[in-house]
Structures are given as structure tokens and as C-alpha cells.
């Protein structure tokens, strides 16, 4: 199943990201799947340190290594986009 259609997978992904970046005051179930994760409009207020933490999380749990910042910004835009990249089918 394509990642953006897999509600359970996306919830797990949101929970992992929020925990990794110490944003536990934000509920994973209330975080929109299409919110821009590194946007000023996002309630997450992620910065470059959070980006590094997310990158390390993806490498640890999904064996996805994103060393190029442009590639990271292309893939880790929204939960839907990230889920599709991690689970394309």
C-alpha cells in the first residue's frame, strides 16, 4: 500500500518524528498529513537540529540515508510525501 494511503504507517511516522524532536506536546493524531514540516505556518517550529534528528531517525529505522540537504528538503516536506518515499507501493 502506498505510504500516503496507509493511515497506521503515517501515524507511526508522526509519533516517531515528534518523539525524536521532543515535540511531545503535539499530538501525532492531530498533526495534519499535508502540513509543511519545515514551514513558518507549521506549529512544529522545526529547525536544522530537528532536521538532523529526523535524518538520523530515518537512517536508523528505515535505512534511508539523506546526506544531501536538497534531497532531504525534497523528501521530508510533508508526512504524506515522506510516507510515499518510504513506502512507495
matplotlib code that plots the C-alpha trace (Angstrom):
import matplotlib.pyplot as plt

x = [0.0, 1.3, 2.5, 0.2, -2.8, -1.6, -3.1, -1.4, 2.0, 1.7, 0.6, 3.6, 5.9, 4.4, 4.8, 8.4, 9.3, 7.5, 9.2, 12.7, 12.4, 10.9, 7.6, 5.6, 3.2, 1.8, -0.4, 0.5, -3.1, -3.8, -0.9, -2.1, -0.6, -0.1, 1.4, 4.8, 7.1, 9.7, 7.3, 6.7, 3.0, 3.7, 3.1, 6.2, 8.8, 11.4, 14.9, 18.2, 18.9, 15.5, 16.3, 19.4, 17.5, 14.9, 17.6, 19.2, 15.8, 15.2, 18.6, 18.2, 14.7, 14.3, 17.9, 17.4, 20.5, 19.8, 23.2, 22.3, 20.3, 18.5, 17.4, 16.3, 14.2, 12.6, 11.7, 10.9, 8.3, 5.1, 4.2, 2.4, 5.4, 7.8, 5.4, 5.2, 9.0, 9.4, 6.5, 6.0, 3.7]
y = [0.0, 3.4, 5.3, 8.3, 5.9, 3.9, 5.8, 3.5, 3.9, 7.7, 7.9, 5.8, 8.1, 11.2, 9.7, 8.8, 12.3, 14.1, 12.0, 12.3, 16.1, 16.4, 17.8, 15.5, 18.3, 18.0, 15.0, 12.8, 12.2, 15.9, 16.7, 17.1, 14.7, 17.6, 20.2, 21.5, 20.2, 23.0, 25.9, 29.0, 28.0, 24.8, 24.5, 22.3, 25.0, 22.6, 23.9, 22.5, 20.5, 18.8, 18.1, 16.3, 14.3, 13.4, 12.4, 10.1, 8.6, 7.8, 6.2, 4.2, 2.9, 2.8, 2.6, 5.8, 7.9, 11.5, 13.3, 15.9, 18.8, 19.3, 15.7, 15.9, 19.0, 17.3, 14.1, 15.4, 18.1, 16.6, 13.4, 12.2, 12.8, 11.1, 8.2, 7.8, 7.8, 5.2, 3.0, 3.6, 0.7]
z = [0.0, -0.9, 2.2, 2.0, 1.9, 4.9, 8.0, 10.5, 8.9, 8.8, 12.5, 13.5, 11.4, 13.0, 16.5, 15.8, 14.5, 17.3, 19.9, 18.2, 18.1, 21.6, 20.4, 22.6, 23.5, 19.9, 19.4, 16.5, 15.7, 15.4, 13.1, 9.6, 7.0, 4.5, 6.8, 5.6, 8.3, 8.0, 7.2, 9.2, 9.1, 10.8, 14.6, 14.8, 14.6, 13.3, 12.8, 11.4, 14.5, 14.2, 10.5, 11.6, 14.2, 11.6, 9.2, 11.8, 12.7, 9.0, 8.7, 12.0, 11.4, 7.6, 6.4, 4.4, 4.3, 3.3, 3.2, 0.5, 2.1, -1.2, -1.3, 2.4, 1.7, -1.4, 0.5, 4.0, 3.1, 4.5, 6.2, 3.0, 0.9, 3.3, 3.7, -0.1, -0.3, 2.5, 1.3, -2.5, -3.1]

ax = plt.figure().add_subplot(projection="3d")
ax.plot(x, y, z, "-o")
ax.set_aspect("equal")
plt.show()
